[in-house]
Amino acid sequence: MSARLGMAATVAAALLTGCGTDVPEPHPLTMAEAERLALVRYTNYETGVAFVTARIATGAGVLVLDGRVDFVRHLGHVALSTEGRSDPASAGLLQWGPTRVAFRQGLGQRAADPLPPDAWQLRPLRTGGSELDVTLLLLLNVANDRPDNAQLLHQSTARWLRSDAVGGTPVDLFEGPTQPGKAARLTYWVDRDGKLRRLDARLGDTGAEATIDFTPGAPPIPPHPAFT
């Protein structure tokens, strides 16, 4: 009996202390990891158009976006809703480019083709002070027509965090480099092919969070006249 108790105690101690496990700890990027992260924005650009879903924490509630983003033309088109609200002002269609946003207010709208022809309101896209606008701008800037500098990423504060999965697809999580004065701190969920499957962003000074999921293979976006 005492031998069994001793063995049980040994097993319990191993479980509590993590002995016998081989889970990597977060670490600065290896050169291979830096090269992989450096390709993410270029891979998005090569993807062209992707489906996106996002949840954005704001002072007015959690905003939900569901639609598409064109990484090459720098154009996004989504349906917007606000969790817990059912008034017309809490939902609508959004289309945006690098400097402007077109919004069509109303419940029950979907980011499907063709675009409704009327009732759109135009305004400038703000580069700060709005969690929604910061996220919209981020969605356009998470692609580039060339890879980032892997050597600079390797020398930066960027880190590998852990392995995980998105919708059953294995991914690695990379914390982007700290960029003082920038509007967001980013965590990239990158699959084995270098495609960005999810992006976590901590927005601005408020620390509000946005989570964005990406699925490649979306059809082209019909642009609002303001973006043609």
Buried (B, 14 or more C-beta within 10 A) or exposed (E): EEEEEEEEEEEEEEEEEEEEEEEEEEEEBEEEBBBBBBBBBBBBBBBBBBBBBBBBBBEEBBBBBBBBBBBBBBBBBBBBBBEEBEEEEBBBBBBBBEEBBBBBBBEEBEBEEEBEEEEBEEEEBEEEEBBBBBBBBBBBEBBBEEBBEBEEBBEBEBBBBEEEEBEEBEBBBBBBBEEEEEBBBBBBBBBEEBBBBBBBBBBBEEEBBBBBBBBBEBEBBEBBEEBE
